[in-house]
Amino acid sequence: MQSKDPERRSEINGGMVRVRRRIAGAVGAGVVMLLAAGCAGAATGGKASPGASASVVAAEPLPLPPTPRAVTWTDSDHKAHPLRVTPTRLARGDAANLEHVRLDDDLKGMVPYYLTFSYTNTGKAPVSGVDPTGNFSVNGADGRAGQPVSLFRTNPLATSSGQPEECRESGRARLAAGETAALCQIFMLPKDRKVATVSYKDDGGDTFLWDIDGAAAEGNTAGVLPAGRPADSVTQDTYDHAVPVHLTPKGVRTGSLADLDRFDLSAETKKMVPYYVTIEYRNTGKYDLLPSMKDGVVLRSAGGQEAKKMLLLDIGGPGVGRCPESVPHGMVRPQATVTECSIHLLPKGDRPVTVVFQGKGQGTQPVVWRATGGDR
């Protein structure tokens, strides 16, 4: 996910305060939000004024197993450091507790989730500037990551930190060998998005997951179809004519780098796991289509990532036997079908959760299916 402008401006008391946004590699851009000027009360529901008190809506803890993981964190000088990280608490907050914060329009109405984690320097030397926040993500059951938000106070006369009561652990930038600190990060997610995992995108390349107990058994996720269920969408032909298509997902299979040994793979690719997504398309329109509908296919992961899609140049070659580009290969006539396969790469430790088909044309909405297990 790409960040927006590197700077964001918010109006405080008629003036403009410029704040630089921190780029968080695992989840895109972390948004820095300004606390409303003059807020002297706690970080509570309602717009607080100097001296005012307001009630706090208690956060709901989620069943997150506090399993420690040995990870790698890289400092600003690109030096890797060993850490042990442990998510100790994840709680679902209430939007009312952030009413004193100047939220962007696209975040208003979202629900805050408070992730608290500990981190320990397991190396033999002190570490300075340590902040693994940007490697963490709180993720929905649909494979989309929450938006991290940091709060910034501009009123030097305020009598409280302005941080929500549930999220006040501020961490420590310098850790001696063996020393531990705790930090809390706010993530914003839509009200109807079920939270399923916490993830850590290791600077060594892998992904570490913590599954929320019971999330997988809670049933269907809003906007996500069961695996294999047929659906309809719209694409376009080479002349931009709208063409309806009937889609039937055939499965998501775990591949092997050995399947790709004919190709010159980068060192980064060799650390990842390929997945093969197969969908059958029926042209239900009146115009011919190129067998390229797979260009609109996206694979999302439990770690809140969009899988890296492979584009292989193999003109006249045999392709990848376990993932043929299109069968049959040729123009897709009206009422004809074609089965296409696309290759997607995820870090080790991550897994597929949803398959997305994005059609073409104004107003076309994505179709999203559950991806079961990654072994179909």
N, C-alpha and C positions, 0 to 999 in steps of 0.2 A: 504494500500500500504506500502510495507516495504522499508526502506531506504537502500541505498548502503553503501559503506564504510563510517564510521563516520568522516573520514578526507579526504580532497581533496587537491592535490598538484598542483600548477600552477607555470610555470617558468617565472620569472621576471629578465630581464637583465642577463641571464645565470645562475642565482641561483635558488634555490628552496624555495618557501615560503609556509609554511604549514598553512592551515586554517581549523578550525573545523566547521563542518556543524551543523546547528541548526535543531533539530528535531521538526517539526511542526505537532502536533497530528492530526489536522483535514485533512491535505492534504499530509501527508507523510513528506519527507525530504525537507526543504528549502535549496536551493543551494546558497552558498556564492561564488560570482564571483569577480575576481580581475580586477580592472581598469588598463588599459595599462599604464605602467610606463612612466613618462614624459608627461602625458596628462595635459596640462595647460589650454586648452580651455574649453568651456562648453561641457556638455554631448550632443554632436550633431552628425550628420551624418558624415561619413568619419573617418579615423584614425587621430586624432588630434596629433600635435606635440607641443613642447614648444612654446608658443606665438602665435600659429596658431588659427585662428577663422574658424568656420564652420557653415553652415546653419542648423537650426533646422526644422525638419519636424513636423508640428503642429499635436497634437493628436486630434482624433475625439471623442467628448463626446458622451456617450450612454445614452439613457433615463432611468435612474435609479431613482426610487422614494426614496427620503431621509426620510424614515420612521424610527423613533427611536424604539429600542427594549430594554426591560429590560432583561439583561443576567447575567450569572454567570461566573466569571473568577477565576481560582485557581492558587495560587502562588506556588513557589518552595517548600514551607513547607506544601503543600496540604491544605492550608486554602482558603476557598471560599470567594469571594468578589463580592458584587453586582455592576454592571456597567450598564450604558445606552450607547449603541453603535448605530451609525448612519452612514451608507455609504453615503457620501456627493457627491462623483463624481467617475465615472468610464469612462476611456477614452482609446480608441484604439490607440496605438502608432505606430511607424514605426521601422522596424528592423534596419534601417540606424542610428537611434539615439543611438544604442548600439554597433556600430562598434568599439568603443574604449574600449569595455569590452571583456575580454578573456572568451568567452562562450565555454562551452563544445560542442562537435560535435553534440550531440543529441538535443541541443537547437538552433543551428545555423539555420537561416531561419525562426524561429518562430517569432510570433508577440508579442510585449510587451503590456500588459494592465496595466494601472495605476489605482489602487483602493485607493482612499482617504477616510478615515473614522474618525469620532470623537468618543471619549470615555470619559464618565463622571463618576467620582466616586460618586455613589449614596448612599454610606454607611456613617456612622457617624464618622469614623476614617480615618486618612490618609492611603494611600496604597503605598507601595514601590515596585519597580521592576515590575510595571504593564506593560504588553505588550500583548494585545489580538490578535496580528497579526497572530499567528499560528492557531487561531480558524477560521479565515476567509478563504474563497475560492472563486475563480472566475471560473465558470463552463460552459462547453459547452452544447449545446442542446442534445448531445449524452450521457450526464451523466458522462463525464470524466472531472476531475478537472484540472485547469491550474497548472503549476509548479511555485511555489513562488521562487523568486530570490532576494538575497540581494547583494548589491555592496560594495566592500571593497577596499579602496585606500591604496596603499603601498608607494606612493611618497610623502614624507613630504614637498616637495618644490612646490607642485601643487598649483595653484592660484584659483582653484574652487573645489567644492565638488565632481565633476564628476557625480553627480546624474542628471538624465534627468530633464529638466526644468519643465516638467509636474508632477514631483514626488519628491518634496523636503521637504514635511512636515515630520519632524523627530520624532514627539511625545515627550512624557515626561515620565520618569520612575517613578516619585513620584507625586501623586495627593493628594491634601488635600480634605477633604469632600466637595462635590459639585463642585470641579474643573474639567475643561474639557481640553483635549488636542486633537491634530489631527496628524494623521500619514498616510503615503502613502506606499503602498507595490506594487512591480512589480510582475505580473504573466505572464508567457510565455505560449502561446497556438499556435498550428499549424495554418497556414494561412487559411485553409479551414474549420476550426471548428467554427461554430456559437456560440457566447457567449449568454447564456440565463438567468443565475442567478448569484447572489452573495449569499453566505451562511455563516452562523456562526454556528459552532458546539459548542453548549453550554456545559460547563463542568458539568452541572447538568444532561445532557443526551439528551436534545431535540436539534432539528435543527431549525434555523430561516432562512427563505428565503426572498430574494428580487428579484422579477421577473423584467427583463428588458422589458420595455414597447414595445409591438409589436413583441417580439422575437417568441412567440408562433404562430403568424400568418404569419411568413416569409416563410412557405412552408417546403418542405422536407429538411432534413439535409443530407449532403454527407455521403454515406455509411450506412444510416439507412433506412430500408424498412418500408412501412406502416404496421400498426398493422394488423395481420391476413393474410398477404400475404405468400403463400407457397414458400419454398426455398429448395435448395438441399445442402447437406454437406456429409462428410465422417466420419465414426467412425471405430472402430476395434472390432473384436470378441475376445474371450478369448485366441485365438492363434495369435493375432496381425495381422490377415488378414484385409486388408482394405475393408470396407463394405459401399457402398453408402446408404444414407437415405434421404427420402423426408420428410420435416418438415412443419407442419401446426400449427402455434400458435393459441390456442383457447381462450386465454385471461389472464388477470391479475386481480385478485379479492382481495379486502380488506378483511382480515380475522379478527378474534377476539381471544383474549387470552382465552376466554371461550371454544373455539374449542380445546384448548391444555391443559385443566384442568386435564387430566389423567396423565400428565407428570410432573416431578419434574423440574420446571423452575427456573433459577437463578434470583437473584434480578435485574440484568441488563436486562435480557430478558423480565421481567415483565414490564419494562418501555417502551418497543418497540411495534411496530405494525406489525403483520404478514401479508404477502401478498402471495397469492397462484398463481403460474405460471403453466399453463397447456399447453402442446404441444402434438400434435399427430405425431407419427413417423411411416413412412412406410419403411420397409426393402426392398430396391430395388436392393440388391445384391444377392449373391448366398450362403452366410453363415448365420447360425443362430446367433441371438444376444440375450444377456441377456437384460431384461427390465430395463436398468440402464442408458439410454441416458440422463436422467435428471441430472446426475452428471456433465454434461458439461454446465448446464444452470446457468447464472449469471443475477442478476437484478441490474441495475444501477439507481441511484437516481438523482433528480434535484439538490441535494446538493453536487453532485460530489463524492458520496460514492458508494462503492460496498456493497450491502445488505449482512448482515450476514446470511449465509445459515444454516438451521436447519437440523441436522441429528438425527432422533428419533429412539431409540431402542425399538421396539415393536414386538418382535418375537412372532408370533401366535396371536397377539392382533388385534383389529379392526381397528387400525390406526386412521387417522383423517378423519372423514366422509366427510368434505367439500373439502378434498384434498387427494384422494386415490393415493397411490404410482404408481400403474400401473393397467390398465384395458384393456384387460384381464391380469392376472398374470401368466406368463410362458414364455418360450423361444419364441422369435419373429422369425418365419420362413420367408424365402424369400417370398416377396410380401404380407406378413401379416402386420397388423398395431397394434400399442399399444398407448394408451393415458396415459401419465405420468404427475404427479403433484409434484412440489417441493415447499417448504416453505422458505420464505425469510423474514428477519426482518429489519425494518428501524426505526430510531428514530422518535418520534412524531414531527410533523412539516415538515418532509421530504415527498417526494412522488416519485413513480416510474416514470422513463422516457423512459428507454430502456430495452429490454430483449436481452440477448446475448446467443447464442449457440456456444460453442467452441468444434469442432470435434476433432478427433484424427488422427495422422499420419503426416508425414513430409509434410510441405507446406500447411496444412489445415488452411484456414482462418476463422475467426469467422463470424457468421451470426448475424446481429443486426436488431432488429425490434423496432418500436415505441411502447411504452406501454401507452395505452390511459386511463388516469384518475385513474387507480387503482381500478375500480369498475366493470370491465367487468366480 
